Amino acid sequence: MSEFLHQLTLSQGALLSGVQVTIYISFLSIIIGTAIGLVIGLVLTYAPFLARLPFRIYVDAIRGTPVLVLILAAYYVPAVLGVSLDALSSGILALTGFCAAHMGEIFRGAFQSVEKGQTEAARAIGLTFPQTVRYVLLPQVIRSVLPTWVNTGAELVKGSTLLSAIGVGELVLRTQEIIGRNFMTMEFYLVAGLIFLLINLAIESFGKYLERRLTYA
Amino acid sequence: MTESGSSVLRGIKALVAAIAGWFCIALPAGADTLNEVLSRGELIVGTGSANAPWHFKNEDDELVGFDIEIARILANGLFGDPDKVRFVTQAADARIPNLVTGKVDIVCQFMTVTAGRAQQVNFTRPYYREGVGLIVLEGAELGDYAALQAAGDEVRVGVLQNVYAEKTVHKALPEAKVDQYDSPNLVSQALNARRVDAAVMDASTIRYLAAQNPDRYAYAGKAWGPQSYSCAVRRGDADWLHYVDTALREAMLGVDFDAYADAFEKWFGIRPDEPEIGFPQEYK
């Protein structure tokens, strides 16, 4: 036990930097992915068939592909085409693309659940489409999207562990490096597991907080 | 024994490597990595970060190990500065994909030379000959190879689980009982708990463990199953390959011998013999 605590003290810098990279990647992917997902959701719900088609293909292709394959593709395919992305950028690209596709589908569901009468009424009183989105649709959509959004966020944090496969120094790779030095496999994987649990519990309680706020607003 | 990773992951990576390889062949020839590296002012080396004593993070979170020292010898030859090297961390199964897609100039990551791999990359001169060996606890009753052999079927040997595990152990100890374990960590735990009398590990790992913990582990004095470790470069890059070959040869046999021998002693606990002066021994 004391040997474990000693090793834990030695490793705290590495673990901390792993946590930072994990949070940084997840945060960026969630934010950018959600923004793109919102646009995708709007297009999938309201655009004419031909405009919708490429977005539909994108969403189905990405959602039907394992995250690990997306990550490897984001790392190797640009290199083959002559643009060499480093591992971190490739990882953010892959997770953002993954998040955007999922959020697009979630937003589509939410927009479609708003009664058609409301958009018609909005048009009747002279609101433009952006105004309708801003004042009529979004306030309702955000509320219904929140629980699944939080869920997607937690999925992304877990998905970010796969970036260790391309050498991104996130928490799992940093943990493997620590184990490579001190051979305390069980102990340090347990530590990493607990940290992931803490991160996801924090995301979940943040989501609950937002839900409460928006319900009473 | 140092290969790891799930077969699914290996399959995907092999596919990526195949696609990337196809594109590389499709690209016009005439790659000149040597000049590229020189004008960049920095060598980019693909290696791992979680396998002692080859490439791993020390307690100060710096990348160290024998592969790292080899990379520094190459950088020193290029720039007169062993620190002008950037390491790209990669999993063992990313070694060939990262090389053929141009992510790195060279891979130095305990890479076993095989005829199959030599069709995808160009191997340099080997800088180490790996094998498996027998590790025992310091002061154990069956403390060396002769004692283990004499004990016949009374001996229990731990080994990392793999297809050839039984065969590998029985090559050295034909009658020994073999216990297979899921991870290298469990093998050493079994040895520590005296559930096995000896364990079979990579010879380099044994040398490293014995050098780090001389009062705990000992090398039982038997190694077998040779495999060569080389760096790898992209195919069809003759000047670059020739530079690396020359630098490695002169580190093992010539003017940079001290740098190589220091690194060898640091990580494996023994110092290689200095090359004979006079007729070049490699031609004998």
HADDOCK unambig.tbl for C-alpha pairs under 7 A between the chains (distance, minus, plus):
assign (segid A and resid 10 and name CA) (segid B and resid 59 and name CA) 6.29 0.50 0.50
assign (segid A and resid 14 and name CA) (segid B and resid 61 and name CA) 6.72 0.50 0.50
assign (segid A and resid 76 and name CA) (segid B and resid 101 and name CA) 6.78 0.50 0.50
assign (segid A and resid 79 and name CA) (segid B and resid 101 and name CA) 5.80 0.50 0.50
assign (segid A and resid 80 and name CA) (segid B and resid 20 and name CA) 6.08 0.50 0.50
assign (segid A and resid 80 and name CA) (segid B and resid 23 and name CA) 6.69 0.50 0.50
assign (segid A and resid 80 and name CA) (segid B and resid 101 and name CA) 5.81 0.50 0.50
assign (segid A and resid 165 and name CA) (segid B and resid 91 and name CA) 6.15 0.50 0.50
assign (segid A and resid 166 and name CA) (segid B and resid 90 and name CA) 5.90 0.50 0.50
assign (segid A and resid 166 and name CA) (segid B and resid 91 and name CA) 6.81 0.50 0.50
assign (segid A and resid 167 and name CA) (segid B and resid 89 and name CA) 4.94 0.50 0.50
assign (segid A and resid 167 and name CA) (segid B and resid 90 and name CA) 4.76 0.50 0.50
assign (segid A and resid 167 and name CA) (segid B and resid 91 and name CA) 6.65 0.50 0.50
assign (segid A and resid 176 and name CA) (segid B and resid 50 and name CA) 6.04 0.50 0.50
assign (segid A and resid 177 and name CA) (segid B and resid 49 and name CA) 5.94 0.50 0.50
assign (segid A and resid 177 and name CA) (segid B and resid 50 and name CA) 4.33 0.50 0.50
assign (segid A and resid 177 and name CA) (segid B and resid 56 and name CA) 6.45 0.50 0.50
assign (segid A and resid 177 and name CA) (segid B and resid 57 and name CA) 6.10 0.50 0.50
assign (segid A and resid 180 and name CA) (segid B and resid 50 and name CA) 4.45 0.50 0.50
assign (segid A and resid 180 and name CA) (segid B and resid 51 and name CA) 5.29 0.50 0.50
assign (segid A and resid 180 and name CA) (segid B and resid 52 and name CA) 6.19 0.50 0.50
assign (segid A and resid 180 and name CA) (segid B and resid 56 and name CA) 6.61 0.50 0.50
assign (segid A and resid 181 and name CA) (segid B and resid 52 and name CA) 6.33 0.50 0.50
assign (segid A and resid 181 and name CA) (segid B and resid 56 and name CA) 6.73 0.50 0.50
assign (segid A and resid 181 and name CA) (segid B and resid 57 and name CA) 6.79 0.50 0.50
assign (segid A and resid 181 and name CA) (segid B and resid 58 and name CA) 6.81 0.50 0.50
assign (segid A and resid 183 and name CA) (segid B and resid 185 and name CA) 5.85 0.50 0.50
assign (segid A and resid 185 and name CA) (segid B and resid 185 and name CA) 6.86 0.50 0.50
